[in-house]
Amino acid sequence: MTKIACLFPGQGSQSVGMGRDFFQHFELARKIFQEIDASARRSLSKLCFDGPAEELKRTVNTQPTILAVSLVAWHCYKEAGGPDPAFLAGHSLGEFSALYAGGALSLPSAIALVEKRAALMEACPPGAMSAVLGLDYDRLNGLCSSINSENKEDPDKVVIVANFNTREQLVISGNPDSVAKAGAMAKAAGGKVIPLAVGGAFHSPLMREAAEDFGKLIDQSDFASAKVPVVQNYNAAPARESEILKDNLRRQMTSSVRWCETIEYMLSEGVTAFVEIGPGRALSGMVKKIDRSASVYNVEDRLTLEKTIASLRSHAVA
């Protein structure tokens, strides 16, 4: 029996036109987009379909539109007979989609939380992030730690490993000067460094003020216990209980995204197939880098939905 997990993408997976194919071919998709627009009190669907690209790249728009398409894709997957997953997980922003899919968040709550999160992150103090390829976590973390030790009198000059995407696909985040210094040291150690087009130090301690504000909204939001275990970014561990889900979500904004460990945990629990639900295929690529033997599928439009459902039906799925 094949055990599956459903994965939901985060920021960076957006593209103009995302979700339009679902809208054109499925009445359910039109209904869900209508509910999303009503909850957001603005036309997220128009941003998804028409952009423009520069507006779609703004964090305040990127996060809620990716959420919108992911929720629509999830509903279409379920209506098409997609099998129930053994686990759910989402990369950073994608964790909100996973919580919705698991029944922990209502649609209005998910939209409200992500709209607030996006606004706080867009307004956060200046920071920087860079992808680092070809160095393992211990080596890169050691470089960051040495810089932090030099700057221990000024905690705002911090740099940390923020995204642990695969064993050798990492992201550093923090003070711009410290990120640049860590990047130079990583290059000297044989790594490849790619600065990311973001203005904030996401998933670092520099997000603490935004996280405090966001935590207040989390406290006021209604969470239910999840029907399916959600493997959360903060600790790469499954949870169902509403209070645990909320507590881990409060910590997410200032903590590393432990994605590689998340996938490795699900693999250790017998998951052999992963279905990426939402725009893009970034997570599918990460899964294959973590374990080449894993089967990966994606649901981002009608054709990929049909192909994924047909492939899953051809196997016995637990």
Secondary structure, 3 states (H helix, E strand, C coil): CEEEEEEECCCCCCCCCCCHHHHHHCHHHHHHHHHHHHHHCCCHHHHHHHCCHHHHCCHHHHHHHHHHHHHHHHHHHHHCCCCCCCEEEECCCHHHHHHHHCCCCCHHHHHHHHHHHHHHHHCCCCCEEEEEECCCHHHHHHHHHHHHHHCCCCHHHCEEEEEEEECCEEEEEECHHHHHHHHHHHHHCCCEEEECCCCCCCCCHHHHHHHHHHHHHHHHCCCCCCCCCEECCCCCCEECCHHHHHHHHHHHCCCCECHHHHHHHHHHCCEEEEEEECCCCHHHHHHHHHCCCCEEEEECCHHHHHHHHHHHHCCCEC
